[in-house]
């Protein structure tokens, strides 16, 4: 993540789709309240989280070789100290059982793929406002 800047919300996008990462990064950067970093698989996402836990993680659930499910399990096992404040799962699979599993593993929300930039921004804004209400935004 970039140098610490008060008031900005750090976001880590973890997805093996490079183009989607860039669209999400560009779509949030323009808002002026987010600093966005990307990771191209679950293992890289875990390393980035452990190095500097972001406020929000946008996490693709179906990646190879390390899925979003394994990232959520790792975060559960790691405890609260290194956990991002909000985890938003991104998934093209939206049946009730899968969503229940994702939420049980600790995700705060599920953003169904494909999504629009408007849906992405609204979901991140809800997470940002929840962080602001609790005073949980880390300086980035």
C-alpha positions as a Python dict, from the first residue, in 0.01 Angstrom:
ca = {
    (1, 'X'): (0, 0, 0),
    (2, 'X'): (108, 361, -47),
    (3, 'X'): (226, 599, 228),
    (4, 'X'): (-16, 675, 511),
    (5, 'X'): (-276, 937, 429),
    (6, 'X'): (-541, 1023, 690),
    (7, 'X'): (-903, 989, 581),
    (8, 'X'): (-840, 759, 287),
    (9, 'X'): (-965, 402, 287),
    (10, 'X'): (-727, 127, 181),
    (11, 'X'): (-868, -137, -52),
    (12, 'X'): (-703, -457, -169),
    (13, 'X'): (-851, -626, -477),
    (14, 'X'): (-765, -996, -491),
    (15, 'X'): (-856, -1149, -827),
    (16, 'X'): (-676, -1356, -1088),
    (17, 'X'): (-843, -1156, -1366),
    (18, 'X'): (-593, -876, -1436),
    (19, 'X'): (-839, -673, -1644),
    (20, 'X'): (-1105, -687, -1374),
    (21, 'X'): (-849, -575, -1113),
    (22, 'X'): (-763, -274, -1329),
    (23, 'X'): (-1129, -182, -1390),
    (24, 'X'): (-1202, -206, -1016),
    (25, 'X'): (-887, -8, -926),
    (26, 'X'): (-962, 265, -1179),
    (27, 'X'): (-1331, 272, -1084),
    (28, 'X'): (-1251, 325, -716),
    (29, 'X'): (-946, 551, -762),
    (30, 'X'): (-1163, 810, -934),
    (31, 'X'): (-1377, 842, -620),
    (32, 'X'): (-1085, 1010, -441),
    (33, 'X'): (-1145, 837, -106),
    (34, 'X'): (-977, 502, -173),
    (35, 'X'): (-618, 389, -219),
    (36, 'X'): (-637, 66, -415),
    (37, 'X'): (-380, -213, -445),
    (38, 'X'): (-420, -543, -626),
    (39, 'X'): (-309, -903, -581),
    (40, 'X'): (-340, -1164, -854),
    (41, 'X'): (-417, -1473, -644),
    (42, 'X'): (-508, -1582, -294),
    (43, 'X'): (-150, -1639, -179),
    (44, 'X'): (-46, -1290, -294),
    (45, 'X'): (-356, -1151, -123),
    (46, 'X'): (-263, -1317, 207),
    (47, 'X'): (92, -1179, 184),
    (48, 'X'): (-41, -828, 117),
    (49, 'X'): (-287, -851, 407),
    (50, 'X'): (-19, -976, 646),
    (51, 'X'): (221, -702, 539),
    (52, 'X'): (-30, -418, 578),
    (53, 'X'): (-394, -507, 653),
    (54, 'X'): (-625, -297, 434),
    (55, 'X'): (-955, -152, 547),
    (56, 'X'): (-1148, -337, 274),
    (57, 'X'): (-1066, -649, 74),
    (58, 'X'): (-1252, -725, -248),
    (59, 'X'): (-1197, -1099, -277),
    (60, 'X'): (-1269, -1320, -578),
    (61, 'X'): (-1387, -1656, -452),
    (62, 'X'): (-1291, -1873, -750),
    (63, 'X'): (-918, -1841, -822),
    (64, 'X'): (-648, -2096, -883),
    (65, 'X'): (-439, -2220, -718),
    (66, 'X'): (-545, -2041, -398),
    (67, 'X'): (-917, -1957, -383),
    (68, 'X'): (-1100, -1688, -194),
    (69, 'X'): (-1238, -1964, 29),
    (70, 'X'): (-883, -2049, 141),
    (71, 'X'): (-811, -1680, 201),
    (72, 'X'): (-1120, -1649, 423),
    (73, 'X'): (-1019, -1963, 614),
    (74, 'X'): (-669, -1822, 662),
    (75, 'X'): (-811, -1494, 793),
    (76, 'X'): (-1032, -1681, 1040),
    (77, 'X'): (-735, -1878, 1169),
    (78, 'X'): (-509, -1572, 1186),
    (79, 'X'): (-738, -1387, 1425),
    (80, 'X'): (-857, -1030, 1434),
    (81, 'X'): (-528, -842, 1458),
    (82, 'X'): (-429, -892, 1093),
    (83, 'X'): (-781, -916, 953),
    (84, 'X'): (-911, -648, 717),
    (85, 'X'): (-1196, -446, 866),
    (86, 'X'): (-1433, -548, 585),
    (87, 'X'): (-1422, -835, 337),
    (88, 'X'): (-1642, -820, 30),
    (89, 'X'): (-1653, -1148, -160),
    (90, 'X'): (-1689, -1131, -537),
    (91, 'X'): (-1844, -1440, -690),
    (92, 'X'): (-2010, -1556, -1007),
    (93, 'X'): (-2171, -1835, -804),
    (94, 'X'): (-2467, -1693, -617),
    (95, 'X'): (-2674, -1986, -496),
    (96, 'X'): (-2794, -1967, -135),
    (97, 'X'): (-2565, -2245, -9),
    (98, 'X'): (-2250, -2085, -153),
    (99, 'X'): (-2342, -1742, -17),
    (100, 'X'): (-2412, -1893, 326),
    (101, 'X'): (-2069, -2063, 321),
    (102, 'X'): (-1897, -1739, 219),
    (103, 'X'): (-2069, -1545, 497),
    (104, 'X'): (-1995, -1819, 753),
    (105, 'X'): (-1627, -1793, 663),
    (106, 'X'): (-1631, -1426, 759),
    (107, 'X'): (-1720, -1220, 454),
    (108, 'X'): (-1920, -908, 532),
    (109, 'X'): (-2094, -891, 193),
    (110, 'X'): (-2113, -1070, -141),
    (111, 'X'): (-2094, -881, -470),
    (112, 'X'): (-2229, -1101, -748),
    (113, 'X'): (-2033, -1114, -1073),
    (114, 'X'): (-2078, -967, -1320),
    (115, 'X'): (-2135, -634, -1148),
    (116, 'X'): (-2151, -276, -1269),
    (117, 'X'): (-1921, 1, -1153),
    (118, 'X'): (-2223, 152, -981),
    (119, 'X'): (-2284, -167, -783),
    (120, 'X'): (-1914, -184, -693),
    (121, 'X'): (-1906, 177, -577),
    (122, 'X'): (-2228, 142, -373),
    (123, 'X'): (-2097, -173, -204),
    (124, 'X'): (-1763, -9, -119),
    (125, 'X'): (-1938, 308, -3),
    (126, 'X'): (-2153, 106, 239),
    (127, 'X'): (-1837, -58, 375),
    (128, 'X'): (-1660, 280, 398),
    (129, 'X'): (-1952, 436, 586),
    (130, 'X'): (-1965, 139, 827),
    (131, 'X'): (-1593, 188, 894),
    (132, 'X'): (-1642, 562, 950),
    (133, 'X'): (-1929, 500, 1195),
    (134, 'X'): (-1712, 270, 1404),
    (135, 'X'): (-1398, 480, 1373),
    (136, 'X'): (-1221, 179, 1226),
    (137, 'X'): (-1047, 331, 924),
    (138, 'X'): (-673, 278, 944),
    (139, 'X'): (-449, 559, 821),
    (140, 'X'): (-312, 454, 485),
}
